[in-house]
Amino acid sequence: MALDRGSPLALTVLALLLSQPLHPYGIQRLLRQWGKDQVVNVGQRAGLYRTIDRLVAEGLVKVRETGRDQQYPERTTYEITDKGRATLHKWLDDMLSTPKQEFPQFPAALSSALMLLPGELSDALTRREQALTETLARLDASLAAGAGLPRITILEIEYLRAVTAAEAQWVRAVVDDLCAGRLTWSHEELAALAAVRDRSGGTSIR
């Protein structure tokens, strides 16, 4: 499958290899050391190896050398190719300029939230707000740790902080409406509405 538009991991691997040749362990270590694991999924090393294999197959990355030492019986070092440099620039421009239609879990769950009772939804969203508050604390710590660095190096943390704060504010507002009774429903009311819409040829309620 051609990498017409890079994944976040593929993009980041190319960006790291642009600075220096690296082996997979070194890539994974730098991803975590530089805080890129907050925006790129590096939880499974197998995923990193698959991404590198695809980059090699596409001619974006090539093997520089294979070495051996006591800690790593065989360690392959990769470097970016000229095609990889051009592709990296194209991917960056595309990802920065063009919003991509994505399908995260939270909006999908919200679209079926009417299956719950108001109290159940309030409880779930309250726990989400608590988790978002913890995430904000971690992001604030990352920003504090990056104080003094050029701002360009922490733009992704700024973005994550802004998006997370906005989501937390929205979730809190919905919880407040649920607790105050401004947002409420019953399965009986929804079933009746669905029946009416079905008879009139409208879109049925899920």
Salt bridges, closest charged atoms under 4 A:
ASP69 OD2 - ARG75 NH2 3.24
GLU74 OE1 - ARG68 NH2 3.29
GLU79 OE2 - LYS62 NZ 3.74
GLU79 OE1 - ARG64 NH1 2.98
ASP82 OD1 - ARG85 NH1 2.88
ASP94 OD2 - ARG5 NE 3.13
ASP123 OD2 - ARG127 NH2 2.96
GLU129 OE1 - ARG172 NH2 2.50
ASP140 OD1 - ARG161 NE 2.90
GLU156 OE2 - LYS36 NZ 2.96
GLU158 OE2 - ARG151 NE 2.91
GLU167 OE2 - ARG128 NE 2.65
ASP176 OD1 - ARG172 NH1 2.81
ASP177 OD1 - ARG182 NE 2.70
